[in-house]
Amino acid sequence: MVLGFAFLSGQWMAWRELADRGFYLATSPSSSMVYLLTATHAVHLGGGLLVLLYAVATSLMRKPVEGRRIVVDVTAWYWHFMAVIWIYIFALLEFVR
């Protein structure tokens, strides 16, 4: 979770640096694509971190085991799916090169 929040803050600093250098969202189609891809990644990471925080909070509460298990299982499926998507993206970029 620490690495996720560190990435999000680093992404924010990178966007600020790009803006300071005149690379805005509407500068060109390529700049729009950069912002779109990085923002989509940030949204998915932020949502995953929120769900992970919820899963941790649910695990620490005195709720029935089945309720905790569902939350933890759904969170695990989300993060594993994101890992598979990243492997696919890296493989796709390797083959396109």
N, C-alpha and C positions, 0 to 999 in steps of 0.2 A: 504494500500500500504506500509505503514511503517513496518507493521508486516511481509509482504512478503519479503521486502528487508532485514529485520533483520533475517528472516529465512535463506535466501540465504547466507548471510554472516556467520551465524552460521554453516551452512552446509559446507561452505568452510573451516572454522576453524576445524570442525570435521574431514574432509578429511585430512587436514594437520596433525592433531593429530594421526589419524590412520596410516598415512605414517611414522610419526616419531617413531611409535611403531612397525614398520615392517609389517603392514597389508596393502599390496599393492594389486593392481588390479589382478595381475597374481599369487598371493601367493597360492590361492586354489580356488576351484569352489565356495565355500561359500563366500569368499571375493569378487570374481567377481560378485556374485549375489547382495551383499550388495551395491557395487559401482554402478551396473546397475540400481537397484531400486531407489537409492537415486539420481542418475544422471537424470534418467527419470523424477522423481518428480521435480527436480530443473529446468529441461528444460520446463516442462509444467507450472510451477509456473512463471518462467521468461517470457515465451511467454504470459501468462495471464496478467502479470504486464505491459508488453509493450503494449498490446491491451488496457488495462485499462487506461494507460497514453494517448494513442491515443484517446480513447473515451472522456476523460476529456478535452483534447486539442480541439477536434472537438466540444464539447458542448460549450466551451468558445468562439469559433470563430463565426463569423456572417454568417454561412452557412444556407441554407434552412433547415427548420424543418425536412423534410423527410430524408435528408441525415444524419442529427444528430441522428434521431430516429433509423435508420437502424444500425448505428455503436453501439449505446447504447444497442439496442436489441440483437445484435449478441454477444456483450461482456457479457451481462447478461445471455444469453443461455450458453455460455462457462463456466462461473463460477458456474451456477446452475448444469450443467452436471458434473463438477469436484466434487461438493458437493455430488451428487448422487453416483458417483464412489467411493468416500471415505466411504460413508455409506455402500455401498456394500462390500468394502474391509474389513471394521471393522466387519460386520456381518459374512462374510466368515471366518475371523480369529477366531471369537467367536465360530462358529460351528465346526471348525477343531480342536479346542482345546479339 
